[in-house]
Amino acid sequence: MEAPSVAKLMTRGQKGNAKRGLAAINGDFLADMHLWDSDAPRSTLGSARIAGNLGAEGMGVWWRVDGNGGRLDIRGVAYDSTVRCAGSIASAKLGAAVGSNFYAGVMYAFPHPWAPDDFTDTSATIGSVRIMGIGLPRGIPMPRCFVDSNFSAACVRSVQLLNVDGDNWGTPFGLWTLEEGRSVRIRETEEGWVGAPTPDLHIGVVT
């Protein structure tokens, strides 16, 4: 998918109805996207609201936005995907992130900035990052919701993570900035994981 800009991107899910012969639809989004109008009046990507997953396991998507991004709301899981904005991202709210990377003002480094020079726009920010958990039938425990994923921007103002899998086989992942944000909160829903070590979770400044 290519366009100068998109004001609003949305997918809708649908509950199944056997009597009416309607199959359930998750509302996943599985397409790559490039938006190239860096001079769009507001944001090159105004907002994105995905009812299901972004990408699929082993088949992520690649989004490049050559300007600012608005609110990103992914109700399901962002699987193995890359969202890269040349400017700021207003907010990022996800059910879960697995093997995915989100960048504001970091256009070339992968999977996260390794040095201060990797930040191509040092004024770019991510307003907030929130990992909320996914909808599950009653009685099914919430899985790991933040796994081998990264958010990178000169400043991320607030962060809320849920059910972090902090052991990433020695590979650091997490939050990469040039300055300290305002607040970081990590929540855990499973008793057995409360207080568990997170040796590979990085939350802090790139030096």
C-alpha positions in Angstrom: 0.0 0.0 0.0 1.5 3.4 -1.1 0.0 6.8 -0.7 1.1 10.4 0.1 -0.7 10.3 3.4 -3.6 8.6 5.2 -5.9 10.5 7.6 -7.5 7.4 9.2 -6.7 3.7 8.8 -9.1 1.3 10.4 -10.0 -2.4 10.4 -13.2 -3.8 12.0 -13.7 -7.3 13.4 -16.9 -9.3 13.2 -18.3 -11.9 15.6 -19.3 -15.2 14.0 -23.0 -16.0 13.7 -23.8 -19.6 12.7 -27.5 -18.9 12.2 -26.8 -16.2 9.7 -23.9 -18.0 8.1 -21.4 -15.3 9.2 -17.8 -16.3 9.9 -15.8 -14.5 12.6 -13.4 -11.9 11.3 -10.5 -10.8 13.5 -9.8 -7.5 11.7 -6.1 -8.2 11.2 -4.0 -6.0 8.9 -1.4 -7.8 6.9 -0.2 -5.2 4.3 3.0 -3.2 4.1 2.6 0.5 3.8 4.6 3.5 2.6 3.4 7.1 3.1 5.7 9.6 1.6 4.2 13.1 2.1 6.4 14.6 4.8 4.6 18.0 4.4 1.1 16.7 5.1 -0.9 19.5 6.9 -1.3 17.5 10.1 0.2 14.0 10.3 1.3 11.8 7.4 -0.5 9.0 9.2 -3.4 10.6 11.1 -4.3 7.5 13.1 -4.4 3.7 12.8 -6.9 1.5 14.6 -6.5 -2.2 14.0 -9.2 -4.4 15.5 -7.1 -7.6 15.3 -3.4 -8.3 14.8 -0.8 -6.3 12.9 1.0 -8.9 10.8 1.1 -12.6 11.7 3.6 -14.9 13.3 6.6 -15.2 11.0 4.9 -12.8 8.5 5.2 -9.3 9.9 4.4 -6.0 8.1 6.6 -3.0 7.3 5.3 0.5 7.6 7.3 3.6 6.6 5.9 7.0 7.3 8.0 9.9 6.0 6.5 12.4 8.5 4.6 12.3 11.8 2.3 9.5 12.9 -0.8 10.0 15.1 -2.4 7.6 17.4 -1.6 3.9 16.8 -4.2 1.5 18.4 -3.6 -2.2 17.8 -6.1 -4.2 19.7 -4.4 -7.6 19.0 -0.8 -8.5 18.7 1.9 -6.7 16.6 3.8 -9.8 15.3 7.3 -9.4 13.8 6.4 -6.0 12.4 8.2 -2.7 11.9 6.6 0.8 12.1 9.1 3.5 11.3 8.1 7.2 11.4 10.5 10.0 10.4 8.8 12.3 12.9 6.9 11.8 16.1 4.2 9.3 17.1 1.4 10.7 19.2 0.8 7.4 21.1 1.1 3.7 20.7 -1.4 1.4 22.4 -1.2 -2.3 21.7 -2.6 -5.5 23.1 0.8 -7.1 22.8 4.1 -6.8 20.9 6.1 -9.8 19.8 9.2 -9.4 17.8 8.2 -5.9 16.7 9.9 -2.5 16.5 8.5 1.0 16.6 10.6 4.0 15.7 10.0 7.8 15.9 12.9 9.8 14.3 15.1 6.7 13.9 15.1 5.9 10.2 17.9 3.4 9.6 19.1 1.6 12.8 17.8 -1.9 13.5 16.4 -3.3 15.7 17.0 -0.2 17.9 19.4 2.7 17.9 22.9 1.7 19.0 24.4 5.2 19.4 23.1 8.8 19.7 23.9 9.4 16.0 21.3 6.8 15.0 18.5 9.3 16.0 17.8 11.1 12.7 15.3 13.5 14.4 16.3 14.4 17.9 13.1 16.4 18.4 10.8 13.4 17.6 8.9 11.8 20.5 6.5 9.0 21.3 3.8 10.5 23.5 3.0 7.2 25.3 3.5 3.5 25.0 0.8 1.2 26.5 0.8 -2.6 26.3 -2.7 -3.5 27.5 -3.2 -7.2 27.0 -5.4 -9.1 24.6 -9.0 -10.2 24.8 -9.3 -13.8 25.9 -12.1 -16.2 27.0 -12.7 -16.3 30.7 -10.3 -18.6 32.6 -7.5 -18.4 30.0 -4.4 -16.7 31.5 -2.9 -13.7 29.8 0.2 -14.7 27.9 3.5 -12.8 27.7 2.6 -9.5 26.1 5.9 -7.7 25.6 8.4 -10.0 23.9 11.6 -9.1 22.0 10.2 -5.8 20.9 11.5 -2.2 20.9 10.3 1.4 21.0 12.8 4.0 20.0 12.6 7.8 20.0 14.6 10.7 21.5 12.0 10.9 24.2 9.1 8.6 25.2 7.0 10.4 27.7 5.3 7.5 29.5 5.4 3.8 29.3 3.1 1.0 30.6 4.1 -2.6 30.0 2.3 -5.8 30.8 3.6 -9.3 31.3 7.2 -8.7 30.1 9.2 -11.7 29.0 12.5 -10.4 30.3 14.7 -13.3 29.3 15.5 -12.8 25.6 18.5 -15.2 25.4 21.0 -12.4 26.0 19.6 -10.0 23.4 18.6 -6.6 24.9 15.2 -5.2 23.9 12.8 -2.6 25.3 12.9 1.2 25.3 15.7 3.3 23.7 15.8 7.1 24.1 18.1 10.1 24.3 16.5 11.5 27.4 14.7 10.0 30.4 10.9 9.9 30.0 8.3 10.8 32.7 7.2 7.5 33.9 7.6 3.7 33.4 5.2 1.2 34.9 5.4 -2.6 34.5 2.4 -4.7 35.5 2.2 -8.5 35.9 -0.9 -10.6 35.9 0.6 -14.0 36.8 1.7 -14.6 40.4 4.6 -16.9 39.4 6.1 -14.1 37.3 5.9 -11.3 40.0 9.4 -10.3 40.8 10.9 -12.5 38.1 14.3 -11.2 36.8 14.3 -9.3 33.5 17.9 -9.5 32.5 17.5 -8.5 28.9 14.9 -5.7 29.3 16.5 -2.3 28.6 14.7 0.9 29.6 16.9 3.9 29.3 19.2 6.3 27.4 21.4 5.3 24.4 25.0 6.4 25.1 
